[in-house]
Amino acid sequence: MTKDQFEREKNYRVSISIAKLMISKNIINEDDFEKIKMLLIDKYKPIIGSLTYN
């Protein structure tokens, strides 16, 4: 994994963690989370993160 790939993966995972926290605090719902997740995958193009669901 290159440094750039690592940075993209890290940024994706941090962003997903924030979105999950927002779900737990009822700030967003599951539909919003799925939309956010797809936007983050498109933005960061994570290698590993896009393979996992949630």
Biotite code that builds the C-alpha atoms (Angstrom):
import biotite.structure as struc

atoms = struc.array([
    struc.Atom([0.000, 0.000, 0.000], chain_id="A", res_id=1, res_name="MET", atom_name="CA", element="C"),
    struc.Atom([1.398, 3.347, -0.970], chain_id="A", res_id=2, res_name="THR", atom_name="CA", element="C"),
    struc.Atom([1.424, 6.366, 1.327], chain_id="A", res_id=3, res_name="LYS", atom_name="CA", element="C"),
    struc.Atom([-1.363, 7.960, -0.742], chain_id="A", res_id=4, res_name="ASP", atom_name="CA", element="C"),
    struc.Atom([-3.504, 4.816, -0.515], chain_id="A", res_id=5, res_name="GLN", atom_name="CA", element="C"),
    struc.Atom([-2.926, 4.671, 3.229], chain_id="A", res_id=6, res_name="PHE", atom_name="CA", element="C"),
    struc.Atom([-3.966, 8.317, 3.657], chain_id="A", res_id=7, res_name="GLU", atom_name="CA", element="C"),
    struc.Atom([-7.141, 7.774, 1.631], chain_id="A", res_id=8, res_name="ARG", atom_name="CA", element="C"),
    struc.Atom([-7.985, 4.659, 3.653], chain_id="A", res_id=9, res_name="GLU", atom_name="CA", element="C"),
    struc.Atom([-7.335, 6.464, 6.936], chain_id="A", res_id=10, res_name="LYS", atom_name="CA", element="C"),
    struc.Atom([-9.446, 9.467, 5.967], chain_id="A", res_id=11, res_name="ASN", atom_name="CA", element="C"),
    struc.Atom([-12.278, 7.212, 4.829], chain_id="A", res_id=12, res_name="TYR", atom_name="CA", element="C"),
    struc.Atom([-12.270, 5.223, 8.066], chain_id="A", res_id=13, res_name="ARG", atom_name="CA", element="C"),
    struc.Atom([-12.190, 8.344, 10.244], chain_id="A", res_id=14, res_name="VAL", atom_name="CA", element="C"),
    struc.Atom([-15.097, 9.806, 8.290], chain_id="A", res_id=15, res_name="SER", atom_name="CA", element="C"),
    struc.Atom([-17.103, 6.575, 8.564], chain_id="A", res_id=16, res_name="ILE", atom_name="CA", element="C"),
    struc.Atom([-16.461, 6.514, 12.307], chain_id="A", res_id=17, res_name="SER", atom_name="CA", element="C"),
    struc.Atom([-17.877, 10.008, 12.608], chain_id="A", res_id=18, res_name="ILE", atom_name="CA", element="C"),
    struc.Atom([-20.938, 9.015, 10.580], chain_id="A", res_id=19, res_name="ALA", atom_name="CA", element="C"),
    struc.Atom([-21.474, 5.971, 12.829], chain_id="A", res_id=20, res_name="LYS", atom_name="CA", element="C"),
    struc.Atom([-21.270, 8.220, 15.876], chain_id="A", res_id=21, res_name="LEU", atom_name="CA", element="C"),
    struc.Atom([-23.882, 10.468, 14.288], chain_id="A", res_id=22, res_name="MET", atom_name="CA", element="C"),
    struc.Atom([-26.196, 7.445, 13.894], chain_id="A", res_id=23, res_name="ILE", atom_name="CA", element="C"),
    struc.Atom([-25.710, 6.489, 17.529], chain_id="A", res_id=24, res_name="SER", atom_name="CA", element="C"),
    struc.Atom([-26.693, 10.018, 18.572], chain_id="A", res_id=25, res_name="LYS", atom_name="CA", element="C"),
    struc.Atom([-29.727, 9.997, 16.233], chain_id="A", res_id=26, res_name="ASN", atom_name="CA", element="C"),
    struc.Atom([-28.348, 12.904, 14.218], chain_id="A", res_id=27, res_name="ILE", atom_name="CA", element="C"),
    struc.Atom([-28.694, 10.910, 10.991], chain_id="A", res_id=28, res_name="ILE", atom_name="CA", element="C"),
    struc.Atom([-30.575, 7.745, 10.083], chain_id="A", res_id=29, res_name="ASN", atom_name="CA", element="C"),
    struc.Atom([-29.453, 4.585, 8.263], chain_id="A", res_id=30, res_name="GLU", atom_name="CA", element="C"),
    struc.Atom([-30.495, 5.958, 4.862], chain_id="A", res_id=31, res_name="ASP", atom_name="CA", element="C"),
    struc.Atom([-28.411, 9.071, 5.433], chain_id="A", res_id=32, res_name="ASP", atom_name="CA", element="C"),
    struc.Atom([-25.495, 6.900, 6.540], chain_id="A", res_id=33, res_name="PHE", atom_name="CA", element="C"),
    struc.Atom([-25.656, 4.855, 3.338], chain_id="A", res_id=34, res_name="GLU", atom_name="CA", element="C"),
    struc.Atom([-25.659, 8.027, 1.240], chain_id="A", res_id=35, res_name="LYS", atom_name="CA", element="C"),
    struc.Atom([-22.718, 9.402, 3.203], chain_id="A", res_id=36, res_name="ILE", atom_name="CA", element="C"),
    struc.Atom([-20.852, 6.112, 2.876], chain_id="A", res_id=37, res_name="LYS", atom_name="CA", element="C"),
    struc.Atom([-21.245, 6.093, -0.904], chain_id="A", res_id=38, res_name="MET", atom_name="CA", element="C"),
    struc.Atom([-20.080, 9.707, -1.137], chain_id="A", res_id=39, res_name="LEU", atom_name="CA", element="C"),
    struc.Atom([-17.040, 8.907, 1.001], chain_id="A", res_id=40, res_name="LEU", atom_name="CA", element="C"),
    struc.Atom([-16.169, 5.867, -1.100], chain_id="A", res_id=41, res_name="ILE", atom_name="CA", element="C"),
    struc.Atom([-16.391, 8.038, -4.206], chain_id="A", res_id=42, res_name="ASP", atom_name="CA", element="C"),
    struc.Atom([-14.281, 10.774, -2.599], chain_id="A", res_id=43, res_name="LYS", atom_name="CA", element="C"),
    struc.Atom([-11.541, 8.706, -0.957], chain_id="A", res_id=44, res_name="TYR", atom_name="CA", element="C"),
    struc.Atom([-11.580, 5.550, -3.105], chain_id="A", res_id=45, res_name="LYS", atom_name="CA", element="C"),
    struc.Atom([-10.432, 3.356, -0.207], chain_id="A", res_id=46, res_name="PRO", atom_name="CA", element="C"),
    struc.Atom([-8.953, -0.016, -1.081], chain_id="A", res_id=47, res_name="ILE", atom_name="CA", element="C"),
    struc.Atom([-10.017, -1.931, 2.010], chain_id="A", res_id=48, res_name="ILE", atom_name="CA", element="C"),
    struc.Atom([-12.795, 0.231, 3.395], chain_id="A", res_id=49, res_name="GLY", atom_name="CA", element="C"),
    struc.Atom([-14.973, -0.042, 0.302], chain_id="A", res_id=50, res_name="SER", atom_name="CA", element="C"),
    struc.Atom([-14.901, -3.833, 0.623], chain_id="A", res_id=51, res_name="LEU", atom_name="CA", element="C"),
    struc.Atom([-16.557, -3.808, 4.016], chain_id="A", res_id=52, res_name="THR", atom_name="CA", element="C"),
    struc.Atom([-20.193, -3.167, 4.687], chain_id="A", res_id=53, res_name="TYR", atom_name="CA", element="C"),
    struc.Atom([-20.526, -0.819, 7.691], chain_id="A", res_id=54, res_name="ASN", atom_name="CA", element="C"),
])
